[in-house]
Amino acid sequence: MVADAGQEVGWTGRRWLVDGKDLQSKLPAALPFYPNAWRFQVPPNHVVIGPETTSATAEPSSPLVIVSKEQIVGRAWARYYPSWERCLL
């Protein structure tokens, strides 16, 4: 999960920000088909999640996805990436 309901997500043309702070996760470093600057607030009862990657290429399939909380099933129980921060949650 990248951002929760009510948080502001922004793209500066070079990096992602959440509530004005640099986002320290593996997100695309460039968006050639998006504007140079982009900002939005996460709607109520929604979250923003990071990209899915394919195991063959490890390339993100999309930059960010907004998902309704009703569509989320289960709970994360471990951190896998980055490898030096692997741990149980």
N, C-alpha and C positions, 0 to 999 in steps of 0.2 A: 504494500500500500504506500502510495506516495503522499496523498493528502486526504484529509477528512472533510466532512461537510462544514461549510463556513470558511474554510481556509482559502487564501488567494494563491493561485498558481500562475507563474509568469515565465515567459521565454524572452530572453534579452537579445537573441540572435546568436549567442555563444553558450549560454548555460540556462538551466532551469532554476527557478526560485520558488520556494514555498513560504508564504508570509514574509517575503523579503530576504530570506536566508538561502544560501546556496544549497542545492540538493545534492547530497553525497551518496548517489547510487548510480547504477549502470543504466543511464538513459542515453538516447542518441545525442551526439555532440553537435549535430547540424540537422536542420530541417530545410532542405532545399525547396520544398513545395509549400512552406508556411511563411507567414510574414516575418520581417526582421524583429518585430516586437509583438508580444501577444500576452494578454492577461485576462484571467477569468476567476470567478469565485465558484467553488464547488457547491452545487445545489444541496438543499436540505435532503437528508436521508440517502446521500450518495457518497462514494469515495472515488478517488483517482488511483488507478493502479499503473505500474510500469509495464514496459513491453514484454511480450512473450518472445522467447528466442527458440529457433529450431536447433536441435542438437547437431545437425550436420554442418551448418554454417555459422551458428551463434550470432546471427544477425537479427535485430529486432524486427518483428512483423509490423509494428505500429508504434508511434512515439508514446502516447498515453491513451488510456481508455477510462471513461467515466461509467461507473457501474452502480446500480441501485443496491442498497444494502440487503434487500430481500433476495437478491440473486446470489449472495455469498453463502456458501455452505461450509461448515467446519471452521477450523481455526489453525493458524500457523503455529507449529510447535518447535521449529528449529530454524536457525539462520544458516544458509549454505554459502552465501557470497557476501562479501569477499572472503576468500579462504582463510585469511588470518583472523577473521571475526566469527568463524563457525562456532555455534553453541546451541544449546537447548534454550528455548524461551520459557 
